[in-house]
Amino acid sequence: QVQLVESGGGLVQAGGSLRLSCVASISIFSIDTMAWYRRAPGDQRELVASITRDNSTKYAPAVKGRFSISRDKDKNAVYLQMNNLKPEDTNVYYCNAIRSFLSDWGPGTLITVSS
């Protein structure tokens, strides 16, 4: 099991920026895809952004152009740079790691965007 620890959440005004960090307990070289999710209606989680081992990225339409995902192999970390935040981005953000069809989650970090 991969342990994931998120940080960087907090309160920010609309139009502001935050950077989330997620540190994995193993080398991210052994992780196929790392991603950020947030809560969705019906107790689901929706994909915000993902990055694969070969650095291919994917973004939800609602955040494309405002959020950027990256990773640092030396720190075993993945980041989510969030710019031009909107009140509708208020949510709990979860880090996710997928390797060999196994999926692990961090506990989540809360982002609150005030209008």
C-alpha positions, 0 to 999 in steps of 0.5 A: 500500500502506498501512503500519501500525505497531502498538504497546502490546503487552506483559505484563499480569496477568489482569484488567488492561488494555492499549491497542493503537494502530495508526497508518496511513501515509495518512489513515484517511478513505481507509480503508473498514474498520480492524480488529484480528485475532489468530491462530487455529488452523490459521494463520488470523486471527480478527477481534477488532474492526472499525470502518468509515469511518462508525464502525460497529463489530463485535466477536467474541463472546469480547471483546464487553463487554471490548474497545472499538475507536475511531479518531482521524482527526487521528492516522490511528490506530485503537485497541483498548482491552482491559479485563478481560484473560484468559489466553486473550487471549494472542496476537499482534494484527494491525492491518488496513486495507481500502480498495477491496478491498485489504487491508494488515496490520501486523507484529503486536504480542504480548499476554501475559496471565498468570494 
